[in-house]
Amino acid sequence: MRILGIETSCDETAIGVVEDGRRILGHVLASSQEMHGPYGGVIPEIAARVHVEVIWQVLEAALARAGSRLEEMDAIAVTSGPGLPGALLIGVAFAKGLALALDRPLIGVNHLTAHLYAGEMHQPEVAPPYVGLVVSGGHTVLGVMHPERQIEPLGETKDDAVGEAFDKVAKLLGLGYPGGPVIDRLSSDGQADAVAFPRHHTKGSFDFSFSGLKTAVYRHVRDTVGSGASAESEPSVKLPGGGRRTAVADIAASFQEAAVDMVVTRTLRACQRTGLRTIVVGGGVAANRRLRQRLADEGQVKGLTVVIPPPGLCVDNGAMVAGCAFETLRQGRTSPLDLSVEPNRPIGA
């Protein structure tokens, strides 16, 4: 069974073709990220406009890469939420048109569930139940994925998502947008223990909060570095062997270590509480090298199976949507042609 998956929940226009829920025949992504750079974050109106402009081209490219014709698709899947309202509307409307024209089933997919399913596609032997962690620019969610593909929420962020915190700290340090990749790269030249940033603890044992960490970084920069700091402008110190490390690199590494520590600590605690021995991680921040290393290392020590897909499947993509829809269709569930978008779709819906 071949399913076409459409993902337009944010600034990526992505379409993938997946066979039998696991085999990725082809997927293509077009991003409007560069257009949002000057603003330091995603502008919903720009994202929606670009979706309209490129979605047909992405479809044609995905089908070509998959070596398939549109008529060969057995179902059409689309992210219906959560996400940006205007961006979701473009994808859902496009999917409805295809489903109606082809007389194929339409399947609305939960964006968070799809991110976790990407891990199952990466390691097909993994199946629910497991502890699922979604970390991205818009979400930081921890829960239990059950066999019926419902997420039982354990905790979520009470303010900024972890990816949003990375972006804001990068902007504060003059590193540009998006912040996650540049902080990841810069941290390799810094010392993670250079600054003792706080690890915020929420009342809920599995909830997250990154606003206090972000504020601590701001105060440290204000008090010790000054405004307008950047990797280019900051004085550097020589290291043994001729290397160099900037004050900004130390701040980036220390911030990253604190953020990763909060995520890893709660995830491991969730395994202890639930008794589950498998962790599946999804979302754009799952591409962060330090997060991947910490989870792998500590999972190995505790005898846990940690599944993190390759970076190409961590970002928003159509393949994860198509794969996830296969399980929904196999359970006999489809969506009506009047499917609505759910920008604030609950975790477990």
C-alpha positions as CSV (number, residue, x, y, z in Angstrom):
1,M,0.0,0.0,0.0
2,R,1.4,3.4,-1.0
3,I,0.4,6.5,0.9
4,L,1.2,10.1,0.0
5,G,1.9,12.3,3.0
6,I,1.7,16.1,3.1
7,E,3.2,18.2,5.8
8,T,2.7,22.0,6.0
9,S,2.4,22.7,9.7
10,C,5.1,25.4,9.8
11,D,7.6,26.7,7.3
12,E,8.5,23.4,5.5
13,T,6.4,22.3,2.5
14,A,7.1,18.5,2.5
15,I,5.6,15.5,0.7
16,G,6.6,11.9,0.9
17,V,5.6,8.6,-0.5
18,V,5.7,5.5,1.8
19,E,5.0,1.9,1.1
20,D,3.4,-0.3,3.8
21,G,4.1,2.3,6.5
22,R,7.9,1.7,6.6
23,R,9.6,1.8,3.2
24,I,10.2,5.4,2.1
25,L,10.1,5.6,-1.7
26,G,10.8,9.3,-1.8
27,H,10.3,12.5,0.0
28,V,11.0,16.1,-0.9
29,L,11.1,19.2,1.3
30,A,11.1,22.9,0.4
31,S,11.7,25.4,3.2
32,S,11.0,29.1,3.5
33,Q,13.5,29.4,6.4
34,E,15.7,32.0,4.7
35,M,12.8,34.3,4.3
36,H,12.2,34.3,8.1
37,G,15.8,34.9,9.0
38,P,15.6,38.7,9.2
39,Y,12.7,38.5,11.6
40,G,14.3,36.0,14.0
41,G,11.4,33.5,13.7
42,V,8.7,32.1,11.5
43,I,6.3,34.7,10.0
44,P,3.0,32.8,9.5
45,E,1.9,34.8,6.5
46,I,5.1,34.2,4.7
47,A,5.0,30.5,5.4
48,A,1.5,30.2,4.1
49,R,2.2,32.1,0.9
50,V,5.3,29.9,0.1
51,H,3.3,26.7,0.7
52,V,0.8,27.9,-2.0
53,E,3.7,28.8,-4.4
54,V,5.7,25.6,-4.2
55,I,3.3,22.7,-3.1
56,W,2.7,21.5,-6.7
57,Q,6.4,21.5,-7.5
58,V,7.1,19.6,-4.3
59,L,4.4,17.0,-5.2
60,E,5.9,16.5,-8.7
61,A,9.4,16.1,-7.3
62,A,8.3,13.7,-4.6
63,L,6.5,11.5,-7.1
64,A,9.4,11.5,-9.5
65,R,11.8,10.5,-6.7
66,A,9.5,7.7,-5.7
67,G,9.1,6.5,-9.2
68,S,5.4,6.6,-8.8
69,R,2.3,8.2,-10.4
70,L,-0.3,10.0,-8.5
71,E,-2.9,7.5,-9.5
72,E,-0.9,4.8,-7.8
73,M,-1.5,6.2,-4.4
74,D,-3.8,4.2,-2.2
75,A,-4.5,7.1,0.3
76,I,-3.8,10.7,0.9
77,A,-2.5,11.7,4.3
78,V,-2.0,15.2,5.7
79,T,-1.0,16.9,9.0
80,S,-4.1,18.5,10.4
81,G,-2.6,19.8,13.6
82,P,-1.1,21.2,15.7
83,G,0.6,24.0,13.8
84,L,0.2,27.4,12.2
85,P,-3.5,27.9,11.2
86,G,-2.8,29.3,7.7
87,A,0.0,26.8,6.9
88,L,-2.2,23.9,8.0
89,L,-5.1,25.1,5.8
90,I,-2.9,25.0,2.7
91,G,-1.9,21.4,3.2
92,V,-5.3,20.2,4.2
93,A,-7.1,21.9,1.3
94,F,-4.5,20.4,-1.1
95,A,-4.9,16.9,0.4
96,K,-8.7,17.2,0.2
97,G,-8.5,18.1,-3.5
98,L,-6.3,15.1,-4.3
99,A,-8.4,12.7,-2.3
100,L,-11.6,13.9,-4.0
101,A,-10.1,13.8,-7.5
102,L,-8.5,10.4,-7.0
103,D,-11.4,9.0,-5.0
104,R,-8.9,7.9,-2.3
105,P,-9.3,7.8,1.5
106,L,-8.2,11.0,3.3
107,I,-6.3,10.6,6.6
108,G,-5.7,13.5,9.0
109,V,-2.5,13.0,11.1
110,N,-1.4,14.4,14.4
111,H,1.9,16.2,13.8
112,L,3.4,15.0,17.2
113,T,2.4,11.4,16.6
114,A,4.0,11.5,13.1
115,H,7.3,12.8,14.6
116,L,7.5,9.8,16.9
117,Y,6.5,7.4,14.1
118,A,9.6,8.6,12.2
119,G,11.6,6.7,14.9
120,E,9.6,3.5,14.2
121,M,10.4,3.9,10.5
122,H,14.1,4.2,11.3
123,Q,14.0,1.1,13.4
124,P,11.1,-1.1,12.3
125,E,11.5,-3.5,15.2
126,V,10.4,-0.8,17.6
127,A,6.7,-0.7,18.4
128,P,4.5,0.9,21.1
129,P,4.2,1.2,24.0
130,Y,7.2,3.4,24.6
131,V,8.2,6.7,26.1
132,G,8.0,9.4,23.4
133,L,9.8,12.7,23.4
134,V,9.0,15.4,20.8
135,V,11.4,18.4,20.8
136,S,11.2,21.1,18.2
137,G,10.8,24.8,17.7
138,G,7.1,24.7,18.6
139,H,6.8,21.7,20.9
140,T,8.4,20.0,23.9
141,V,6.2,17.1,24.8
142,L,6.8,13.9,26.8
143,G,4.3,11.1,26.8
144,V,3.6,7.4,26.4
145,M,2.8,6.2,22.9
146,H,0.2,3.4,23.1
147,P,-0.4,0.7,20.5
148,E,-3.5,2.4,19.2
149,R,-1.3,5.4,18.3
150,Q,-2.6,7.6,21.1
151,I,-0.1,9.6,23.1
152,E,-0.8,9.6,26.9
153,P,0.7,13.0,28.0
154,L,3.1,13.0,30.9
155,G,4.5,16.5,30.6
156,E,5.0,19.5,28.3
157,T,6.6,22.9,28.3
158,K,4.9,25.6,30.3
159,D,6.4,28.4,28.3
160,D,9.0,28.3,25.5
161,A,9.5,25.1,23.5
162,V,13.2,24.0,23.7
163,G,13.8,24.9,20.0
164,E,12.3,28.3,20.6
165,A,14.7,28.8,23.5
166,F,17.6,27.9,21.3
167,D,16.5,30.5,18.7
168,K,16.1,33.2,21.3
169,V,19.4,32.6,22.9
170,A,21.1,32.6,19.4
171,K,19.4,35.9,18.6
172,L,20.7,37.3,22.0
173,L,24.2,36.3,21.1
174,G,24.0,37.7,17.6
175,L,24.2,34.3,15.9
176,G,21.2,34.6,13.6
177,Y,18.2,32.3,12.8
178,P,17.6,29.4,13.1
179,G,19.5,29.2,16.4
180,G,19.6,25.5,17.0
181,P,22.1,24.4,14.4
182,V,24.5,27.3,15.0
183,I,24.5,26.8,18.8
184,D,25.1,23.1,18.2
185,R,28.1,23.9,16.0
186,L,29.5,26.7,18.2
187,S,29.2,24.6,21.4
188,S,31.9,22.2,20.2
189,D,34.4,25.1,20.6
190,G,33.1,26.0,24.1
191,Q,33.2,24.6,27.6
192,A,29.8,23.3,28.8
193,D,30.7,24.0,32.4
194,A,31.9,27.5,31.9
195,V,28.7,29.1,33.2
196,A,26.5,27.5,35.8
197,F,23.1,28.1,34.2
198,P,20.1,26.9,36.2
199,R,18.1,23.7,35.6
200,H,14.5,24.8,36.2
201,H,12.2,22.4,38.1
202,T,8.5,22.7,37.6
203,K,5.7,21.6,39.9
204,G,4.8,18.8,37.6
205,S,7.6,16.2,37.6
206,F,7.5,15.8,33.8
207,D,6.8,19.4,32.8
208,F,9.4,21.6,31.2
209,S,10.2,25.3,31.5
210,F,12.9,27.1,29.6
211,S,12.0,30.8,30.2
212,G,14.2,30.9,33.4
213,L,17.2,29.5,31.6
214,K,16.7,32.0,28.8
215,T,16.5,34.8,31.3
216,A,19.7,33.6,33.0
217,V,21.5,33.7,29.7
218,Y,20.3,37.2,29.1
219,R,21.5,38.4,32.5
220,H,24.8,36.8,32.1
221,V,25.4,38.4,28.7
222,R,24.2,41.8,30.1
223,D,26.4,41.6,33.2
224,T,29.6,40.1,31.8
225,V,29.7,40.3,28.0
226,G,27.6,43.3,27.0
227,S,25.0,43.8,24.3
228,G,25.6,42.9,20.7
229,A,27.8,40.0,21.5
230,S,28.5,37.6,18.6
231,A,30.9,34.9,17.7
232,E,32.7,37.3,15.3
233,S,33.0,40.3,17.7
234,E,33.9,38.5,21.0
235,P,37.6,38.3,21.9
236,S,38.9,34.8,21.9
237,V,41.5,33.0,24.0
238,K,44.2,30.7,22.8
239,L,44.0,27.0,23.8
240,P,46.8,24.4,24.0
241,G,47.5,23.2,20.5
242,G,46.7,26.5,18.8
243,G,42.9,26.3,19.0
244,R,40.7,29.2,20.0
245,R,37.6,29.5,22.1
246,T,35.3,32.6,22.4
247,A,33.3,33.7,25.3
248,V,30.2,33.3,23.2
249,A,31.1,29.7,22.5
250,D,31.3,29.1,26.3
251,I,27.9,30.7,26.8
252,A,26.4,28.6,23.9
253,A,27.9,25.4,25.2
254,S,26.7,26.1,28.8
255,F,23.2,27.0,27.7
256,Q,23.0,23.9,25.5
257,E,24.2,21.6,28.3
258,A,21.5,23.0,30.7
259,A,18.7,22.7,28.2
260,V,19.7,19.2,27.2
261,D,20.1,18.2,30.8
262,M,16.5,19.2,31.6
263,V,15.2,17.2,28.7
264,V,17.3,14.1,29.4
265,T,16.6,14.1,33.1
266,R,12.8,14.2,32.7
267,T,12.8,11.6,29.9
268,L,14.8,9.1,32.0
269,R,12.5,9.8,34.9
270,A,9.5,9.0,32.7
271,C,11.0,5.6,32.0
272,Q,11.5,4.9,35.6
273,R,8.0,5.9,36.5
274,T,6.3,4.0,33.7
275,G,8.6,1.0,33.6
276,L,9.0,1.3,29.9
277,R,12.5,0.5,28.5
278,T,12.3,2.2,25.1
279,I,12.6,5.9,24.3
280,V,11.7,7.3,20.8
281,V,12.6,10.9,20.1
282,G,11.4,13.1,17.3
283,G,11.3,16.7,16.2
284,G,13.9,19.1,14.8
285,V,15.8,19.5,18.0
286,A,16.4,15.7,18.0
287,A,19.1,16.5,15.4
288,N,21.1,18.2,18.2
289,R,24.3,16.3,18.6
290,R,24.6,16.8,22.4
291,L,21.1,15.6,23.0
292,R,21.6,12.5,20.9
293,Q,24.9,11.7,22.7
294,R,23.5,12.2,26.2
295,L,20.4,10.1,25.6
296,A,22.5,7.3,23.9
297,D,25.1,7.3,26.7
298,E,22.7,7.4,29.6
299,G,20.3,5.0,27.9
300,Q,23.1,2.5,27.5
301,V,24.1,2.8,31.2
302,K,20.5,2.2,32.3
303,G,19.9,-0.6,29.8
304,L,17.3,1.4,27.7
305,T,16.7,1.3,24.0
306,V,17.0,4.8,22.6
307,V,15.7,5.4,19.1
308,I,16.4,8.7,17.3
309,P,15.9,9.0,13.5
310,P,18.6,10.5,11.3
311,P,18.4,14.3,11.0
312,G,16.6,14.2,7.7
313,L,13.6,12.5,9.5
314,C,13.8,14.7,12.6
315,V,12.7,17.8,10.7
316,D,9.2,18.2,9.5
317,N,8.7,15.8,6.5
318,G,6.0,14.2,4.5
319,A,7.3,10.6,4.9
320,M,6.5,10.5,8.6
321,V,3.0,11.7,7.9
322,A,2.5,9.0,5.2
323,G,4.0,6.3,7.4
324,C,1.9,7.2,10.4
325,A,-1.3,7.3,8.3
326,F,-0.7,3.6,7.3
327,E,-1.2,2.6,10.9
328,T,-4.4,4.7,11.1
329,L,-5.8,3.2,7.9
330,R,-4.9,-0.3,9.1
331,Q,-7.1,0.3,12.1
332,G,-10.0,1.2,9.8
333,R,-9.9,4.9,10.5
334,T,-10.2,7.6,7.9
335,S,-11.1,11.3,7.9
336,P,-14.1,13.0,6.2
337,L,-13.6,15.4,3.3
338,D,-14.7,18.2,5.6
339,L,-11.7,17.6,7.8
340,S,-10.8,20.7,9.8
341,V,-7.4,22.0,10.8
342,E,-6.6,21.9,14.6
343,P,-3.8,24.4,15.2
344,N,-4.0,23.7,19.0
345,R,-4.6,20.0,18.6
346,P,-4.2,18.3,22.1
347,I,-1.3,16.0,22.6
348,G,-3.3,12.8,22.9
349,A,-5.9,13.6,20.1
